[in-house]
Amino acid sequence: MHFVLTINQRDTREAGDQVPDLVRSLRHIPAVVDFQRSVSDEAQGVLAHPSAAVDAALVAIRARRWNVGIGVGELRRPLPSAVLEAEGFGLVYARRAVERAQRSGDRIPLAVEGPDAEVAAEAEAVLRLLGQIVASRTSAEWKVLDLMTPGARGQQKYVAQELGITAQAVSKAVVRSHWVEEWATRPAAARLLDLVSGPVSLPPAPLPYSAR
């Protein structure tokens, strides 16, 4: 199963082409087909793990200038190095998703499509809530959060020293930005994405000996 992200720019006329910056911001996320420009003001990438898809989606949402479509589905193997050469249902679902994200109006511009439409809607709802948290943060809060490591203990004092502020100010920024809640929710979003592919087909159970 693959997770295809199709991400296109909302403000090209005002901000110019930002695709190269987006691709650079996603380089640290493990991908089976690296994020790259697909067409015009759009980038695509193919990921093997749902948690990576969550990471990439939230990186894009943070910038507040991208429509994000996540498609869950298989791609034809072997996978190419160029995303434009890839084929499969994952790409079709990602296209449907980003087109729907473009029509989101004032809501977080993110959509999820896949074989199980009901679970896709649930994954989308959770990701939009996470996106709302991420997109609502101030630049001052991001200065703090960018120095934080999820799950690490005793780091607020270090961050305070790095920024020349008090540990109390760091603590308030963490609480105000719902950073702990975001990272506690990410695994749930990833699990839902993983379920969008639908139930695993199991082989039929063997007949009882008496029925053979």
C-alpha positions in Angstrom: 0.0 0.0 0.0 1.2 3.5 -0.8 0.4 7.0 0.4 0.5 9.5 -2.4 0.5 13.2 -1.6 -0.4 15.7 -4.2 0.2 19.3 -3.0 -0.5 22.4 -5.1 -0.1 26.1 -4.3 -3.0 28.3 -3.3 -1.2 31.7 -3.7 1.0 31.5 -6.8 -0.1 34.8 -8.2 0.8 36.7 -5.0 3.8 34.7 -3.7 5.3 33.3 -6.9 6.4 29.8 -7.4 7.1 28.2 -4.0 7.4 24.6 -5.1 11.2 24.4 -4.7 10.9 25.6 -1.1 8.2 23.0 -0.4 10.3 20.2 -1.9 13.2 21.3 0.3 11.1 21.3 3.4 10.0 17.7 2.7 13.4 16.2 2.1 13.8 14.9 5.6 10.7 12.7 5.3 11.4 9.2 4.1 9.8 8.6 0.7 9.8 5.7 -1.8 9.4 8.3 -4.6 10.9 11.6 -3.5 8.8 14.8 -3.5 9.3 16.6 -6.8 7.5 19.0 -9.0 4.8 17.3 -11.0 3.1 20.0 -13.0 3.1 23.8 -12.8 2.7 24.8 -9.1 2.3 21.3 -7.8 4.5 18.7 -6.1 3.9 15.0 -5.6 5.6 12.3 -3.5 5.0 8.6 -2.6 5.4 7.3 0.9 5.4 3.8 2.3 4.3 4.6 5.8 1.2 6.5 7.1 3.1 8.4 9.8 5.3 9.8 7.0 2.2 10.9 5.2 1.0 12.7 8.3 4.4 14.4 8.8 4.4 15.6 5.2 0.8 16.9 5.2 1.4 18.9 8.3 4.7 20.4 7.0 2.6 21.7 4.0 -0.3 22.9 6.1 2.1 24.9 8.4 3.0 27.1 5.4 -0.6 28.1 4.9 -0.3 28.2 1.1 -0.9 24.6 0.0 -3.8 22.3 -0.9 -3.0 18.8 0.3 -4.5 15.7 -1.2 -3.7 12.3 0.3 -4.5 9.2 -1.8 -4.2 5.7 -0.3 -3.8 3.0 -2.9 -1.4 0.7 -4.7 1.0 1.9 -7.4 2.4 -0.3 -10.2 5.8 -1.8 -9.4 8.6 -1.3 -9.8 8.3 2.2 -8.6 10.0 4.8 -10.9 12.3 7.5 -9.6 10.2 10.2 -11.4 6.8 10.7 -9.9 5.3 11.5 -13.4 6.1 8.0 -14.5 4.2 6.4 -11.6 0.9 4.7 -12.3 -1.8 3.3 -10.1 -4.9 3.9 -8.0 -3.0 5.8 -5.3 -2.4 8.6 -7.8 -6.1 8.7 -8.8 -7.2 9.0 -5.2 -4.6 11.7 -4.5 -5.9 13.7 -7.5 -9.5 13.4 -6.3 -8.4 14.5 -2.8 -6.4 17.6 -3.8 -9.3 18.7 -6.1 -11.6 18.5 -3.2 -9.1 20.2 -0.9 -9.1 23.1 -3.4 -12.8 23.6 -2.7 -12.5 23.6 1.1 -13.1 27.4 1.4 -12.1 28.7 4.8 -11.5 25.2 6.2 -8.1 23.5 6.4 -7.3 22.6 2.7 -6.7 18.9 3.2 -8.6 15.9 1.9 -8.1 12.1 2.0 -9.4 9.5 -0.6 -9.1 5.8 -0.7 -10.9 2.5 -1.1 -12.7 2.8 2.3 -14.5 6.1 1.9 -15.9 6.0 5.5 -12.4 5.6 7.1 -11.0 8.1 4.7 -13.5 10.7 5.9 -12.5 9.9 9.5 -8.8 10.2 8.8 -9.5 13.5 7.0 -11.4 14.9 10.0 -8.6 14.1 12.4 -5.9 15.5 10.0 -7.9 18.7 9.6 -8.1 19.2 13.3 -4.3 18.6 13.5 -3.9 21.0 10.6 -6.0 23.7 12.4 -3.7 23.4 15.4 -0.5 23.7 13.3 -1.8 26.5 11.0 -2.9 28.6 14.0 0.5 28.9 15.6 2.4 32.2 15.7 5.9 32.7 14.6 7.0 33.2 18.2 5.5 29.8 19.1 7.3 28.1 16.2 10.6 29.5 17.4 10.0 27.5 20.6 8.5 24.4 19.0 11.2 24.0 16.3 13.7 23.4 19.1 11.6 20.8 20.9 11.9 17.0 20.4 8.7 15.0 20.9 9.0 12.7 23.9 12.2 14.1 25.3 12.2 15.1 29.0 13.8 18.2 30.6 14.2 20.1 27.3 12.3 23.3 28.1 15.2 24.7 30.1 17.5 24.1 27.2 15.1 25.8 24.8 14.8 28.8 27.1 18.6 29.2 27.2 18.8 28.9 23.4 16.2 31.6 22.9 17.2 33.8 25.9 13.7 33.6 27.5 12.4 32.1 30.7 11.5 28.4 31.1 8.0 29.7 32.1 7.7 31.4 28.7 8.6 28.2 26.9 6.1 26.2 29.0 3.3 28.7 28.2 4.2 28.6 24.4 4.0 24.8 24.5 0.7 24.8 26.3 -0.8 27.5 24.2 0.2 25.9 20.9 -1.2 22.4 21.9 2.1 20.9 20.9 1.7 17.9 23.3 -1.8 17.2 22.1 -0.7 17.4 18.5 2.0 14.7 19.0 -0.3 12.5 21.0 -2.9 12.6 18.1 -0.5 12.0 15.2 -0.4 8.2 15.7 -4.2 8.1 15.6 -4.2 10.0 12.3 -1.6 7.6 10.9 -3.5 4.5 12.1 -6.7 5.8 10.4 -4.7 6.5 7.2 -3.4 2.9 7.3 -7.0 1.6 7.5 -8.2 3.6 4.5 -7.0 0.8 2.2 -9.8 -1.4 3.5 -9.8 -4.8 5.3 -7.0 -7.2 4.4 -8.3 -10.1 2.3 -7.6 -13.3 4.1 -7.6 -16.8 2.4 -10.7 -18.9 3.1 -10.6 -21.0 6.2 -10.0 -24.7 5.5 -13.0 -26.9 5.7 -13.4 -29.1 8.8 -12.2 -32.7 8.1 -15.7 -34.0 8.3 -16.9 -31.7 5.5 -14.1 -32.7 3.1 
